[in-house]
Amino acid sequence: MAGEGMPLKRTSLVDQLVSTIQHELITGQYPAGTAFVEEDVKTRYNVSRSTTREALVRLEEDGFLSRDPGTRTLRFRTLTEEEIRDVYYARRFYEGSGINHAKHATEGQLKEISDSATSLCEMLNHGNAYDVVEAEWRCHTAIVACIGSSLVTDQYKGLLRKLSLALAQIEDPREDMVSGQEHVNIAQLLVAKDYRQAKKALFAHLDAGERELFDCVRGQAG
């Protein structure tokens, strides 16, 4: 009976390893193309071979790693421009749906949107670009949460994780990619029940963010 708990413990360790490596990838600790060899990962994180193998499979399935066509080596991949475009297309769908559902939002949901926008403005003064991005994503996730589906919210968070791959290509993500005031304005429009203008402001913000990210990625490639 005592052995029945072991798989759960191992699965938990796999989750921790996946989360740790994901965080290191999206915060720029690995350059694009870095190889992830099973033995090296096992040694670095002091985990078992089975845990290492399962974590690498998960990272490949989630799109963080891809296999080199020639050597079959797993490497840290980044998003192509086409993939970035697809992610933003999906973001407009999810976040636009969130705006549509905001008319039925609870006071708590609207407060979360407003509070997250205020927190973003405060975070912009702290100078940590990656924390700023996470604070911004909290704002957008709060909008999607108005749909009222935890499954949809989790799917949306997956999109943001994919977008992290593009941000990881940028050595120094610029704070001017994020406007705290734009988020405050969107929150105020939602509280005022001006959903049409809120969606217009949201889509303008996403359009500008997509263009800025393209420029940054192209600049790094050049």
Secondary structure, DSSP 8 states (H G I E B T S, - for coil): -GGGGHHHHHHHHHHHHHHHHHHHHHTTSS-TT-B--HHHHHHHHT--HHHHHHHHHHHHHTTSEEE-TTT--EEE----HHHHHHHHHHHHHHHHHHHHHGGG--HHHHHHHHHHHHHHHHHTTT--HHHHHHHHHHHHHHHHGGG--HHHHHHHHHHHHHHHHHHTT-SS--GGG--HHHHHHHHHHHHTT-HHHHHHHHHHHHHHHHHHHHHHHHHHH-
